[in-house]
Amino acid sequence: MFEEERLQKAHDGDLKAIEEICSLTWESLYRFIYYKVQNRQEAEDITQETYVKALSYLQRHNVKIEKHISFLKTTALNILRDKWRKKKHRGINLTLEEINPIETAVDDTTEVNAQRAIIQDAMNSLNEEQRTVIELRILKGYSTYETAKIMNKKEGTVRVLQYRALQNLAEILKSND
């Protein structure tokens, strides 16, 4: 189904068209949001909220949207900015008697930091193209199409680069064990 037809059907409330849009975009959108918040549950909540807001906007306005994922990512960023503003303005007043040391104790992040350092060293061992394709596709959640456009490559080339980069990364990490 063509993009315009799908969008028009979603605009008209066709559940199948809405499901198709969601199934085509959710993985890329979730990765994008997860990269921003670094929390699975929060990323899931924001992904869901993004779809609700975007679909209600589409149904209220007759707007042409060229790319679903770009529109959804912009909507997600707006939701994130709103949440960050609310957190920034809202402070918590506590007295020392109200603080429970067990609840407020911070987990030891030494292991996590060590793993991040190992992965970063392995990433630095890759050539620039492989490192870029992993950053764009996996860390930032861009689609193959978007990555190809950014890197001025064909989509097939991006897929091959990603495959080889992941193989090299796995070998580097395995040799460090």
N, C-alpha and C positions, 0 to 999 in steps of 0.2 A: 504494500500500500504506500502511496506517495505521502510525503511529509505533510503537504497542505491538506490532503484529504483526511489524514489521521488527525491533524490538529482541528480541523473543522468538526469532525465527528466528536472529538473530545470536548470541544467548545459547546456542542449541542447536547452533551451529557451521555454519549455512547460509552458504556462501561468497558466494552472490549477495546475501543481505541485508547481509552485511558490506561487500561492494563498494558497494552502494547507499548505505550510511551514509557510507562514505569519500568517494564521489564527490559526495555532497550537501554535505559539510562541509569538504573539504580546502582549498578556496580561502580561505574565511573563517578557518579555523584557521591556515593558513600565513601569511596577512597579519598576524594577531594575533601570532604568534610572531616573524615578521620585524620587526614594530614594536618588539618587546622586545629582540631581539638585534642587529639591524642588520647581519646577515651571512647571505648567501644559503645557503651550505653548512650553517652551523650551524642555520639555520631549517629546512632540509630534514631534517636529522638529527633534530632535536627533534620535528618534525611526525611523522616515521615512528615515533619512540620513543613518542610520545603515543598513536598508534593501537595499537601493540603492548600498551602497559600498560593502556589503557582496555578493549580487547577481552579481554585475559586477565582483567581484573577482572570484567567482565561475565559471563564464562564461569564464574568461581569463585563469584560471589555472585548471588543472585537478587534484584536490585535494580531498582526501577522508576525510570527516568530520564525526566523530562518533556521535556527538550530535549537533543538530542545535542550541539549545539555548546557549550552552557554546561558540560556535563560534560567535554567534550574540552578546553575552555579552562582549566578548573580543573585538569585532569590536567597540561596543558602548563605551567601556572604552578608546580605542584608539582615537575615535572622541572627547570624553570629554577631554582627556589630551591635544589634539591639541588645542581645544577651550580655555582651561585654560591657556596654554602657550601663545597663542595670546593675551589674555586679560592682562596677566601679563606684557608682553613686550610693550603693547600699552598704553601710558599715554595720558591724555587729558590736553591741555594747555588752561586755562581759566583765565580771569581777573575778578576782583570782580564786574565790571560793567556788565559782561555777565551773571552773575548768577541771575536767577529768584528765589526768596525765595519760592514762591508758588510751583514751579515745583520741587524744591530740598527738600521740607519739607518731613520729615520722618513720616510715619503713626505711630500712637500710638500702640505699640505692647503689651501693658499691658494685654489686653483681651486674645490675642493669648498665651502669656506666662502663664497666669493663667490657660487656658484650657490645655496647655501642662503639667503643674504641676499636675493638677487633673488626667490626663490620666497616667502620670508617676507613681503617687501614686497608682492608680488602678492596673497598671501593676505590681508594686512591691508587691501587695497583692496576686497575683497569685503564684502558686507553680512554681518551676524552669522549669519543663517540659512545662507547659502551657505558661509561659513567653517566653521560647525559641521558641516554635512552632509559636507563634504570631510574634515574631521578624523575624524569617526566612521566613514564608509564606507571611505575610502581609506587614511588613515594608521593608524587603529586596527583596521580590518578587520571592523567590525560588519556584520551583514546588513541588508538593507533593513527587515526586520521589527523587528530590534533598534533600529535608528536611529529608525524611526517611533515606537516605544514611548518612547525617550528624549526625542525632540523633541515628543511629543504631537501627531503628525501621522499622516496616512494614508500607507500604503506608496506609493501612486501619487504623492502630493505629494512624498515624499522622492525618488522617481526623477526627477521633473520638476526639483526643486531641485538635485539632483546634476548633471543634464544642463546646466542653465543656469549653475550654478557653474563647471563645467568649461569651458563655452564662454567665460564671462567671464574666467576665469583664463588661458585660451589667448590671448585677445585682449590682455589686460594684458601677458602675457609677450612676445607678438609686437611690441607697441608699444614695449617696452623695448629691443628689439634694435637 
